[in-house]
Structures are given as structure tokens and as C-alpha cells.
Amino acid sequence: MTVLSDQVRKRGLNALLVYTFLMVVGFAMLMPLVSVHFVSNAGMAAAVVGGALALRQITQQGLALVGGMLADRFGVRPMICLGVLLRAAGFASLAFAGDALTLCVAMVVSALGGALFEAPYQAAIAALTTQETRPRYYALSNWVSGIASTVGPLVGVALLHVDFQIVCLAAAACFALNCGIALWMLPPLASPEAPRLTTHRLALVTRDRRFLLFTGLMMGYWFVAVQINISFPLLAERLSGNQDSVGIMFALSAGLTVLLQYHLLRVAERWLSTQQILVLGVTIIALGVGAIALAQTFAAFLVCVAAFSIGAILVRPTMQNLIASMANPQALGTFLGFSSLSLALGGAIGNVTGGWLVEFSSTRQWPQLPWMIFCAVGLLSAFGLFRLAPRAREAT
């Protein structure tokens, strides 16, 4: 691998911060409104829309391993460019989806794009940072994501008052811009001394028992985390009586990220190890979701969203740091792509289950049921990560 100067590294990492902002804005202005638009405005069943979201999730994250292996083979930059262009095409086609079939097709196209760019994007961060600078950069990157997550839903809700198609096209434009950023500002990156055979890279992953177990346990976290895109928006609209509440919910979550991300993580690092911070974050998320079972008003619901967001602030950068640290440098893209299977499976099950449980609990008049189930899954995941922590520490 070509040795990169500090100036080239800094330029690439700064470019990735801009890339991150546009990526999150594009996603956040559209994806949270999919369930609201297609259920409330297009008249589709919540379970159908949840199924489409699950299809996107499992396609993108399930094929992220392929994107990672292709990045190891052809380089990070080409795969990012191809992926963001496909994502732009998928979001643009979502503007013209009028039934369940076209909705699913649009979701699959956008998912294929995500599968191609997600692991290479993470591999670029891992390659451009060092063991010492990586935790701080992930914290900064998540802080930028928080700002973008604040802006995105507010822009999406504002554009939704004009037309849902405008939301889709604006989101697509964000990803198209990212192609230019990746093409002109990212340096060429390749895995150092990468094994030539793709099967060899994959074997490095499958022989790493600790990494496999960690990936499996993170499925429980993602099962709960994806509820913010399916169950949360539906409950927010139900409690408040209007769709603008979805934007308020995401603005609160993102605002807390902007205010607390960097400083809260620094405080936590003084007292806890990386693995302990991860366990604490997953536990807070689980308890925050479980408390929604007691929320009778939109204000009470927002308190629970705040707890959920604080847990996510702790989880995201520590999870990214652990995955990058546990990955074998000889197959960086493959390891990072494989780690996406936790989101693929856990997120897909969470999306389908979330949509179904909302309808089932409403029919049976058991409003607390979904949130109790989500809480239990999250706590089980946290317990498993707690037991795994000593082993994970050896790998970092």
C-alpha cells in the first residue's frame, strides 16, 4: 500500500466528513418519512412498508460483504462512486413508487448502492486513521452525523409539505454530490499486502471466532435501534396527531448528538473501557425503548427518545472503533463488510417485527407489548456483550 503523507490523510479525512454530512442528510430527510408517507398518505399497511424497509436493510447489509471484498480487490474509491450513484438512482425512483412492488424495487436499488459504498467508506476511515487518532475521529464523525441528522428530517418535513417527490429527488442529489467528493478528494486506497484470493480474505473472517461472536451479538442491538425508523415515527404521529412530530423527534435525537457526542464520550472514556461504554450504551437504549410502554403523551415519548439517543451516542463510535480494531488489516474491507451482517439480519427482523407488532398490538389493544419485547432483546444483547468484553479487549 502506498504510504500516505499526513497532509494527504488530513485532506481525505476532511473530505469524508463532508461526505458523511451529505450522506446522512440525504438519508435522514427521506427514510424516516417513508413509513409515514406510504402508510398515512398512500394507504399501505404498516406491515407492508415495514417489509419493504426490511428488504432494503437485509439487501444492503447482507451484500455489504460483497462491497467490502470488491473494495479489497478494486480499491475503495471506485466502489464508493458506483455505490452512491446507485443510491441516488434508488432514491429518485422512490419518488415515483405508487404500489408495494415499485416501492420494493426502489428500495432494492438504493440498497444495492448502499451495499457497495458502506464498507468501502468505513474502510477508508480505518485506513486513513491510526490506532491513536481513530477514536477521536469516530467521535467527530458521529458529531457531524448528529448535525446532519438534525438538518435532514427538518428539511424532509419542510419539503414534504410541497411534495414527497421533491424529498426523494433532493435526497438523491446529496448522494450524487458525494460521487464528486469521493472522485476528486479521496486518495487511492488499497489493503496492505492483501491476499490475492477472495476466498482467503473471507477465510480470515470466518476463522476469527471473537469477531463472529461480536457480530452476532450486535444483531440484538440493531433489532432495537432500527425501531427509530419504523415504530418510533408511527407512534410519534399517533401521539401528536400530525406528521411534523416526526421531524421534532429526529431533531431532538440529533440535537442531543450534536451537544453531547464528543464531550460525553470523553467523560465516559475516563472511567470505562471501550467495551464497557458499548455495554452501557446498549443497556440505556434498551431501557429507553422499554420506558415507551409507559408513555401516554408525546412529551413523555420524547423523554424516552432522549434516553434512546444518549445510549446511541455511546454505542455508535465505540462500536465502529471496536470493529475497525478487531478487523485484520489484510482484509479490511471484507471484515467491515461482514460486520454489516449484524445490521442486515438484526435490522431486517427488527423492521418486519416492528411494523407487525405495531399493528398487532393496536388490534389486540396491547400497546405496551412491542416496547417490552424491544427492551428484552436489547438487554439480552447488552448481557452478551458484557460477557464477551474480556475477549474483545484481547483483540483490540
C-alpha positions in Angstrom: 0.0 0.0 0.0 1.3 3.5 -0.9 2.5 5.4 2.2 0.3 8.4 2.6 1.6 11.7 4.0 -0.1 13.4 6.9 -1.4 16.1 4.6 -3.0 13.6 2.2 -4.5 11.8 5.2 -5.9 15.0 6.6 -7.4 16.0 3.3 -9.0 12.6 2.8 -10.5 12.6 6.4 -11.8 16.1 5.9 -13.4 15.1 2.7 -15.0 12.1 4.4 -16.5 14.5 7.0 -18.2 16.4 4.2 -19.2 13.1 2.6 -20.7 11.9 5.9 -22.7 15.1 6.3 -24.3 14.8 2.8 -24.8 11.0 3.2 -26.7 11.4 6.5 -28.7 14.5 5.3 -29.8 12.6 2.2 -30.8 9.5 4.2 -32.4 11.4 7.1 -34.5 13.7 5.0 -36.2 10.8 3.3 -36.0 7.4 5.1 -37.9 8.4 8.3 -40.7 9.7 6.1 -41.1 6.5 4.1 -43.3 4.8 6.7 -45.3 8.0 7.4 -45.9 8.7 3.7 -46.7 5.2 2.4 -48.9 4.3 5.4 -50.7 7.6 6.1 -50.8 9.1 2.6 -50.5 6.1 0.2 -52.7 3.9 2.4 -50.3 0.9 2.5 -50.4 -1.4 5.6 -47.7 -0.7 8.1 -46.5 -4.4 7.9 -46.1 -4.0 4.1 -44.0 -0.8 4.5 -42.0 -2.5 7.3 -41.4 -5.4 4.9 -40.1 -3.0 2.3 -37.8 -1.4 4.8 -36.6 -4.8 5.9 -35.9 -5.7 2.3 -33.7 -2.6 1.9 -32.0 -3.4 5.2 -31.2 -7.0 4.5 -30.2 -6.4 0.9 -27.9 -3.5 1.7 -26.3 -5.0 4.8 -26.4 -8.6 3.6 -24.4 -7.6 0.4 -22.1 -5.2 2.2 -19.7 -8.1 2.5 -19.6 -8.2 -1.3 -18.9 -4.4 -1.3 -16.1 -4.9 1.1 -14.5 -7.7 -0.9 -14.8 -5.7 -4.1 -13.1 -2.7 -2.3 -10.2 -5.0 -1.3 -10.0 -6.1 -4.9 -10.6 -2.9 -6.9 -10.0 -0.1 -4.4 -12.1 2.0 -2.1 -12.8 5.0 -4.3 -14.3 3.3 -7.3 -16.7 1.3 -5.2 -17.8 4.4 -3.3 -18.5 6.3 -6.5 -20.5 3.4 -8.0 -22.4 2.9 -4.8 -23.5 6.5 -4.2 -24.7 6.8 -7.8 -26.8 3.7 -7.4 -28.2 5.0 -4.1 -29.1 8.3 -5.9 -31.0 6.3 -8.6 -32.9 4.3 -6.0 -34.0 7.4 -4.0 -35.0 9.2 -7.2 -37.1 6.2 -8.3 -38.7 6.1 -4.9 -40.4 9.4 -5.9 -42.5 7.5 -8.4 -43.4 4.5 -6.4 -47.1 4.0 -6.3 -47.6 0.5 -5.1 -45.8 -2.2 -3.0 -43.9 -3.6 -6.0 -42.4 -0.3 -7.2 -41.7 0.6 -3.5 -39.7 -2.6 -3.1 -37.8 -2.2 -6.4 -36.8 1.4 -5.4 -35.7 0.1 -2.0 -33.6 -2.7 -3.6 -31.8 -0.3 -6.0 -31.0 2.1 -3.1 -29.9 -0.9 -1.0 -27.5 -2.1 -3.7 -25.9 1.3 -3.8 -25.5 1.2 0.0 -24.0 -2.3 -0.1 -21.3 -1.0 -2.5 -20.3 2.1 -0.7 -20.8 1.4 3.1 -17.9 -1.0 3.7 -15.5 0.9 1.5 -16.5 4.2 3.3 -15.7 2.6 6.7 -12.5 1.0 5.3 -11.4 4.5 4.1 -11.8 5.9 7.6 -9.9 2.9 9.1 -7.1 3.2 6.5 -6.7 7.0 6.9 -6.7 7.0 10.7 -4.3 5.4 13.1 -4.9 3.5 16.3 -4.4 6.6 18.3 -6.5 9.0 16.1 -9.3 6.7 15.3 -11.5 7.0 18.5 -11.5 10.8 18.3 -12.2 10.8 14.6 -15.2 8.5 15.0 -16.5 10.8 17.7 -16.1 13.8 15.4 -17.7 11.9 12.5 -20.7 11.0 14.6 -20.9 14.6 15.8 -21.1 15.7 12.1 -23.7 12.9 11.6 -25.7 14.5 14.5 -25.7 17.8 12.8 -26.8 16.2 9.6 -29.4 14.2 11.4 -30.8 17.5 12.8 -30.9 19.2 9.4 -32.1 16.2 7.4 -35.5 15.5 8.9 -36.4 19.2 9.2 -35.6 19.7 5.5 -37.5 16.5 4.7 -40.6 17.5 6.6 -40.5 21.0 5.1 -40.2 19.6 1.6 -43.0 17.1 2.3 -45.4 20.0 2.6 -44.5 20.7 -1.1 -44.4 17.2 -2.4 -43.0 13.8 -1.4 -41.3 13.6 -4.8 -39.2 16.7 -4.1 -38.0 15.0 -0.9 -36.8 12.0 -2.8 -35.1 14.0 -5.5 -33.3 16.2 -3.0 -32.1 13.2 -1.1 -30.9 11.6 -4.4 -28.9 14.8 -5.2 -27.0 14.6 -1.9 -25.6 11.2 -2.9 -24.8 12.3 -6.4 -22.7 15.1 -4.9 -20.8 12.5 -2.9 -19.6 10.9 -6.0 -17.7 14.0 -6.9 -16.3 14.3 -3.4 -15.0 10.7 -3.5 -13.7 11.0 -7.0 -11.7 14.2 -6.5 -10.8 14.4 -2.9 -10.1 10.8 -1.7 -6.7 9.3 -2.2 -6.3 5.8 -3.8 -6.6 3.3 -1.0 -5.9 -0.5 -1.0 -5.5 -3.1 1.6 -1.8 -3.7 2.6 -0.4 -7.0 1.4 -3.9 -8.2 0.8 -4.2 -11.9 -0.1 -4.9 -12.3 -3.8 -7.7 -14.8 -3.4 -11.1 -13.5 -2.2 -11.7 -16.9 -0.5 -8.5 -16.3 1.5 -9.9 -12.9 2.8 -13.2 -14.5 3.7 -11.4 -17.3 5.5 -9.6 -14.7 7.7 -13.0 -13.6 8.8 -14.6 -17.0 9.4 -11.7 -18.2 11.4 -11.9 -15.2 13.8 -14.3 -16.6 16.4 -14.3 -13.5 18.5 -15.2 -11.3 15.6 -18.0 -13.7 14.6 -19.5 -13.7 18.1 -19.3 -9.9 18.4 -21.1 -9.6 15.1 -23.8 -12.0 16.2 -24.4 -10.2 19.5 -24.7 -6.8 17.7 -27.8 -8.2 15.9 -29.8 -7.7 19.1 -28.7 -4.0 19.2 -29.7 -3.4 15.6 -33.0 -5.1 16.2 -33.8 -2.4 18.7 -32.0 0.5 17.0 -33.9 0.3 13.7 -37.2 1.0 15.5 -36.4 4.7 15.3 -37.2 4.4 11.5 -40.4 2.3 11.8 -42.1 2.1 15.2 -41.0 5.5 16.5 -42.4 7.6 13.6 -45.7 5.8 13.7 -46.1 6.3 17.5 -45.0 9.9 17.3 -47.7 10.7 14.7 -50.3 8.7 16.7 -49.5 10.6 20.0 -49.2 14.0 18.5 -51.8 13.8 15.7 -49.6 15.3 13.0 -46.7 14.3 10.8 -44.5 17.3 11.8 -43.9 15.4 15.1 -41.6 13.0 13.2 -39.2 15.9 12.4 -39.4 17.1 16.0 -38.5 13.6 17.2 -35.4 13.3 15.0 -34.4 16.9 15.7 -34.3 16.1 19.4 -32.3 13.0 18.8 -29.8 14.7 16.5 -29.6 17.8 18.7 -28.6 15.7 21.7 -25.9 14.1 19.5 -24.6 17.5 18.5 -24.5 18.7 22.1 -23.2 15.6 23.8 -21.4 13.3 21.3 -17.8 14.4 21.8 -17.9 15.5 25.4 -20.0 12.6 26.8 -17.7 10.1 25.1 -14.6 11.8 26.5 -16.1 11.7 30.0 -17.0 8.0 29.6 -13.5 7.1 28.4 -12.1 8.4 31.7 -13.9 5.8 33.7 -14.8 2.9 31.4 -13.1 0.8 28.8 -14.3 0.8 25.2 -16.3 -2.4 25.7 -17.9 -1.2 28.9 -19.0 2.0 27.2 -20.6 -0.2 24.5 -22.4 -2.3 27.0 -23.6 0.8 28.9 -24.9 2.4 25.7 -26.9 -0.7 24.6 -28.4 -1.0 28.1 -29.5 2.6 28.1 -31.1 2.2 24.6 -33.0 -0.9 25.8 -34.3 0.8 28.9 -35.3 3.9 27.0 -37.3 1.8 24.5 -38.9 -0.1 27.3 -40.0 3.1 29.0 -42.0 4.0 25.9 -44.5 1.4 27.2 -45.4 3.9 29.9 -45.5 6.9 27.7 -49.1 8.3 27.3 -48.2 11.7 25.8 -45.9 13.0 23.1 -43.9 14.8 25.7 -43.3 11.6 27.6 -42.4 9.8 24.4 -39.8 12.5 23.7 -38.2 11.8 27.1 -37.8 8.2 26.1 -36.4 9.2 22.7 -33.8 11.4 24.6 -32.7 8.3 26.6 -32.5 6.2 23.5 -30.4 8.9 21.8 -27.9 9.2 24.8 -27.4 5.4 24.5 -26.8 5.7 20.8 -24.2 8.4 21.4 -22.2 5.9 23.4 -22.8 3.0 21.1 -22.0 4.2 17.6 -18.4 5.4 17.9 -17.3 2.7 20.3 -18.9 0.0 18.0 -17.1 1.5 15.0 -13.8 1.7 16.8 -14.1 -1.9 18.1 -15.0 -3.3 14.6 -12.1 -1.4 13.0 -9.7 -2.5 15.7 -10.7 -6.2 15.5 -10.5 -6.3 11.7 -7.5 -7.9 10.0 -5.6 -5.2 8.0 -5.0 -7.7 5.2 -8.8 -7.9 4.5 -10.1 -4.6 6.0 -13.0 -4.2 3.6 -14.0 -7.9 4.0 -14.1 -7.6 7.8 -16.0 -4.4 7.7 -18.4 -5.8 5.2 -19.0 -8.9 7.2 -19.8 -6.9 10.3 -22.7 -5.4 8.4 -24.4 -8.7 8.6 -25.5 -7.9 12.1 -27.4 -4.9 10.8 -28.7 -6.9 7.8 -30.2 -9.7 9.9 -31.0 -7.8 13.2 -32.2 -4.7 11.3 -34.4 -6.7 8.9 -36.0 -8.7 11.7 -36.5 -5.5 13.7 -38.2 -3.7 10.8 -40.6 -6.6 10.0 -41.3 -7.3 13.6 -41.7 -3.6 14.4 -44.3 -3.0 11.7 -46.1 -6.1 12.6 -46.1 -5.6 16.3 -47.5 -2.0 16.0 -50.5 -3.4 14.0 -50.9 -6.5 16.2 -50.7 -4.6 19.5 -53.2 -2.0 18.2 -55.6 -4.7 17.1 -55.4 -6.5 20.5 -55.2 -3.3 22.5 -51.8 -4.3 24.0 -49.9 -1.0 23.4 -47.1 -1.9 25.7 -46.2 -5.2 24.0 -43.8 -4.0 21.3 -41.8 -1.9 23.6 -41.5 -4.7 26.2 -40.2 -7.0 23.5 -37.7 -4.5 22.2 -36.4 -3.8 25.7 -35.9 -7.5 26.4 -34.0 -8.1 23.2 -31.8 -5.1 23.9 -31.0 -6.2 27.4 -30.1 -9.7 26.2 -27.7 -8.2 23.7 -26.1 -6.0 26.4 -25.6 -9.0 28.7 -24.0 -11.0 25.9 -21.6 -8.1 25.1 -20.8 -7.8 28.8 -19.8 -11.5 28.9 -17.8 -11.1 25.7 -16.0 -7.9 26.8 -12.8 -9.6 28.2 -12.3 -11.5 25.0 -13.0 -8.5 22.8 -10.3 -6.5 24.7 -7.7 -9.0 23.8 -8.5 -8.4 20.1 -8.1 -4.6 20.2 
